[in-house]
Each structure stands twice: as structure tokens, then as C-alpha cells.
Amino acid sequence: MKSLNFMKVLEATRLMFQEKGGIDVAIAMQNQVDTPITMMEMIEQEEEESRTAWKETYRLAIHHYTNDLDHAGIELIDTLMQSGFALPEGYKLIIVRHYGKQNLVRESNFIHAKISFEVVICRNLKVKI
């Protein structure tokens, strides 16, 4: 009996997610992804309680995949996040801080570093009339 090609299995699974759940899934094969590669994941977003401003908190994770222990790359990601970033006009970055557990794990032939951050922004001051 002939074995079914793994790409056909992945494509059938992707199609099921799309047709039955309306979920768009991308297929990425390990040999098609250049390393190192860095991806971001939005964990959650919520309004932050404040008497003086409209604030929002974003929790996100940076996933860094490499073939070796790329401590310099991981430290660079951390340093860049901690230094902050520019937001569109009308928004102000209040703070960037580490959020939760930071992980460095060997996965098959990859090293996976996960660094989570909490970002708080202000989108307006509250004014009493």
C-alpha cells in the first residue's frame, strides 16, 4: 500500500480548518524556513483601569528560532523591546516590561526562545467637564 504524502495530509487538515471553522491556517515546513527567524504572537489585549487616562495593556510573545544557542540574538530582541518603539500619533507608550516565564527550549534541531512582554499604552487623558 502506498503511503500518503505528508503535504497532502497537511493540506487536507488546513482545508478542514478553513471550511469547517473559517480558520485560515498557513503551512510552514521546517526546511522552508530560514533560521534564525523571529515571530510575534499577541497573547491578549485589555483595558487598564486608570482614573487619569484611557490605557490599554497588550501581552505579546516574541518567538526566536535558531539552529544554535543564539544568546546574542535573544539579548538583542530583549534590549530592543525594552528600549521602546514609536506608536501612531495620538498614542503614547507608557511601559514595556517582561511578562511571565521566559523559555529557551531545544525542539528537534531548533532552539526556541520565547520572551513575553507586557506593553501599556495611553490613548487619551480623561478630562472632567
C-alpha positions as CSV (number, residue, x, y, z in Angstrom):
1,M,0.0,0.0,0.0
2,K,1.4,3.4,-1.0
3,S,1.9,6.0,1.8
4,L,0.0,9.3,1.6
5,N,2.3,12.3,1.1
6,F,2.6,14.3,4.3
7,M,1.9,17.6,2.3
8,K,-1.4,16.1,1.3
9,V,-2.2,15.4,4.9
10,L,-1.3,18.9,5.9
11,E,-3.2,20.4,3.1
12,A,-6.3,18.3,3.9
13,T,-6.1,19.4,7.5
14,R,-5.7,23.1,6.5
15,L,-8.7,22.8,4.2
16,M,-10.8,21.3,7.0
17,F,-9.9,24.2,9.4
18,Q,-10.8,26.7,6.7
19,E,-14.1,25.1,5.5
20,K,-15.5,23.9,8.9
21,G,-14.2,26.6,11.2
22,G,-13.4,29.6,8.9
23,I,-9.8,29.4,10.3
24,D,-7.1,30.5,7.8
25,V,-4.0,28.3,8.5
26,A,-0.6,28.8,7.0
27,I,1.6,25.7,6.4
28,A,5.3,26.3,7.1
29,M,7.8,23.5,6.7
30,Q,11.0,23.4,8.7
31,N,13.2,23.1,5.7
32,Q,11.4,26.1,4.0
33,V,12.1,28.5,6.9
34,D,15.4,30.2,7.1
35,T,16.9,30.4,10.6
36,P,17.2,32.4,12.6
37,I,13.6,33.5,12.3
38,T,11.6,35.6,14.8
39,M,7.8,35.7,15.1
40,M,5.4,37.7,17.3
41,E,2.3,36.3,19.0
42,M,-0.4,38.5,20.5
43,I,-1.5,36.8,23.7
44,E,-4.2,39.2,24.9
45,Q,-5.3,42.8,25.0
46,E,-7.3,44.5,27.7
47,E,-8.3,47.9,29.0
48,E,-6.3,49.0,32.1
49,E,-8.1,50.7,35.0
50,S,-7.0,54.3,35.4
51,R,-8.6,57.5,36.8
52,T,-6.5,59.8,34.6
53,A,-6.1,58.2,31.2
54,W,-7.5,55.7,28.7
55,K,-4.9,52.9,28.8
56,E,-4.6,49.6,27.1
57,T,-2.4,46.6,28.0
58,Y,-1.1,44.3,25.4
59,R,0.6,41.0,26.2
60,L,2.7,39.5,23.5
61,A,5.4,36.9,23.0
62,I,8.4,37.0,20.7
63,H,9.4,33.6,19.4
64,H,13.0,33.3,18.2
65,Y,14.1,30.1,16.4
66,T,17.7,29.3,15.6
67,N,20.0,26.4,15.0
68,D,22.3,27.2,17.8
69,L,22.3,28.9,21.2
70,D,21.9,32.4,19.8
71,H,22.2,34.3,23.1
72,A,23.3,37.5,21.3
73,G,20.1,37.4,19.1
74,I,17.9,36.8,22.1
75,E,19.6,39.6,24.1
76,L,19.2,41.9,21.1
77,I,15.5,41.2,20.9
78,D,15.1,41.8,24.6
79,T,17.1,45.1,24.5
80,L,15.2,46.4,21.5
81,M,11.8,45.7,23.2
82,Q,12.9,47.3,26.4
83,S,14.1,50.5,24.6
84,G,10.5,51.0,23.3
85,F,9.1,51.9,19.9
86,A,7.2,54.6,18.1
87,L,3.4,54.5,18.1
88,P,1.0,56.3,15.7
89,E,0.1,59.9,16.6
90,G,-2.3,60.2,19.5
91,Y,-0.9,57.1,21.3
92,K,1.9,57.1,23.9
93,L,4.0,54.2,25.1
94,I,3.9,54.1,28.9
95,I,5.9,51.0,29.7
96,V,7.3,47.7,28.3
97,R,8.1,45.0,30.9
98,H,8.7,41.3,30.9
99,Y,5.6,39.2,31.3
100,G,5.5,35.7,32.6
101,K,8.1,33.0,32.2
102,Q,10.9,33.3,29.6
103,N,11.7,30.0,27.9
104,L,14.7,28.6,26.0
105,V,13.9,25.0,24.7
106,R,15.5,22.6,22.2
107,E,12.9,21.4,19.7
108,S,14.3,18.7,17.3
109,N,17.1,20.6,15.5
110,F,15.9,24.1,16.6
111,I,16.4,26.2,19.7
112,H,13.2,28.0,20.5
113,A,13.4,31.1,22.7
114,K,10.1,32.6,23.9
115,I,10.2,36.1,25.5
116,S,6.9,37.5,26.7
117,F,6.3,41.2,27.2
118,E,3.5,43.4,28.6
119,V,3.1,46.8,26.8
120,V,1.0,49.5,28.3
121,I,-0.1,52.4,26.1
122,C,-2.1,55.6,26.7
123,R,-4.6,56.7,24.0
124,N,-6.1,59.8,25.7
125,L,-6.3,61.6,29.0
126,K,-9.6,61.6,30.9
127,V,-11.0,65.0,31.4
128,K,-13.8,66.1,33.7
129,I,-16.2,68.6,32.3
